[in-house]
């Protein structure tokens, strides 16, 4: 009888055991990581089957390197929140768990409410491997007081942007800070009809790529642009806040970190310049192939929890990420930053789903820095990048 009682207690304890799910993420700038941890804690309390454990794994590049190392060492976490480019690399490389068998738990009313640009990137011909959540869009941030003082209209097109940068330039000041990050430049290229990929190969000598970089170099040569490397993002922000520059291109999610507190600025924003669409910046929640089915189901349930309207609104209002649900995004009408972010996201597109693009964009960043900071001729810098990308 005693043995039977012990056995029953062991079985009861086993039945009540929760499935633990570690999820790596790249969220660093507050309040995003705090909100993510808060959502995980609330989800854990709301049910008895799963325990979500968020863990910061570094920025985009650092996290990518860490994931590659974990794959080689067979120590991958069950789940990850990763940027689109590296997500495609993992999906096409067969490193992620096919979630199609679990998508039956997703109501059609939910999936049809998600922006196609966010929903479609998570799948390929073999199945669904990603679930969208943290979406960001490219914005123009302006010192409105400077524009008003010089009677300059906020630019809606790239020619107007170039002209405004020159009009705002004066003694000791430049019109714009430009961060040499591939996503920012890629958005510039695609919004003008260019393409970084052609027939599955790098297309870094596309005429629009060459012209876009040349225009930036022209502004720098006229002292209307201060180039900042990806490691100098904070310097670009300081340039703007100290009125050394009056325009800066940045994702909506950068707003809380960089621009939310400078009350002395007449801050204004707009969606990315016309005529075309910019590049959507999103994070996909994915399940590594090594995860158990129970862990995959837990991530699906956690994702649905994250996409509840009240949670998406809370995250958007704090982090300035765009809600991936159309019905929620269009309710954000009180904050001009979020209004512009939604407008920009609604006309955004994804980068081509080519896994090598994750490497090619690093070659592109080197070319941008050479042209803007090293005085290397534009075509020479891009030619070297194209050759390296083809290796």
C-alpha positions, 0 to 999 in steps of 0.5 A: 500500500505504501509503495502504491501511494508513493507511485501515485504521488510520483505520477501526480507530480509528473502529470503536473510538471510544467514544460520549460521553454527558454527563448533567446531574444535581441531586445535590449533598449528599454522598455522592450525587454522588461515588457517581454519579461512581463508578458512571459510572467503573466502567461506563466501565471495564466496556465499550468502547462508551460513556463516561458523563460526569456533570455537576452542573447545579444544584438542581431549580429551577436545573437546570430553568432551565438545561435550558430555556435549553439547549433554546432555544439548541439545546445540550441535553446527551444525557441528564439526571437530573431530578426528577419534576415537571420530567420530566413537563414535558419529556415532555409537551412533546415534548422527550425521546426515546422509549425504547420502541424500546430497552426490548427490552434490559430484562429482564422480570425487571427491569422487573417488580421496579421499584416501579410508582410509579417505573416508571409515571411514566416513560411516557405514551400516546406511549411511555416517556421516563424510567427511574427511579433515585434515589427518595426518600420523606418521613420524620418525624425526631424527637428521641427523647430529648425524646419520652421525657422528656415521655412522648409517643408518636411520632405516626402520624397528623396529629392526633397530630403536631399534639398532639405539637408543642404538648406539646413546645413550651416556653420558648424551644423549639418542637415542629416546624420546617416547611420551606415546600417544595411537595413536603413540603406536597403530601405532607401534602395527599395523605396526607389525601385532598386533591388539588392538581389537578382536571380538569387545573386547579389545585385550590389551594382544595381543602378539605384544602389549606386545612385543612392550611395552617390547621393549620400556621398554628395551630401557628405562632400557638401558637409550636409551629412555626417556619416555614423557607423553602426557602432556609432548609433549613439553618436548619431543620436547625440548629433541630433539632440545637440542640434548638430544635425536636424534629420536622422533616419531610424526605426520606430523602435529606436524612439524610446531609447533615443528621442523620447525625453528631449523636451527642448526639441520640436520633434516631428516624424514622417513615414519613409520617403516616397515613392515606393516601399521601405523594408519591414523590420520584424522579429519572428518567433521560431522554434529550433528543430531540437525542441520537443513538440510540447515546447513547440505547442507552448511557444504557439500558446505564448505567441497567441498570448502576445498577440492579444489586442491589449498586450500588443497595445501595451507593447506598442505604446511602450516600445514603439514597435508596430502591432502586427495585427491590422485591427490593433495597429489602426487603433493607435491614432493618438501618438503621431510617432506610432501613426507614422510608424504604422503608415510606413509599415503598411507600405513596407515589403520584405527583403528577398528570402535568400539566406546568403543575404544575411552575409551580403548585407555585411559586405554592403555595410563595408562598402557604405562605410568606405564610400562615406568615411573612407573617401573610396569612390562609390562604384569601386566600393560597391564593386569590391562588395559585389565581388566579396559577396559572390565568393 
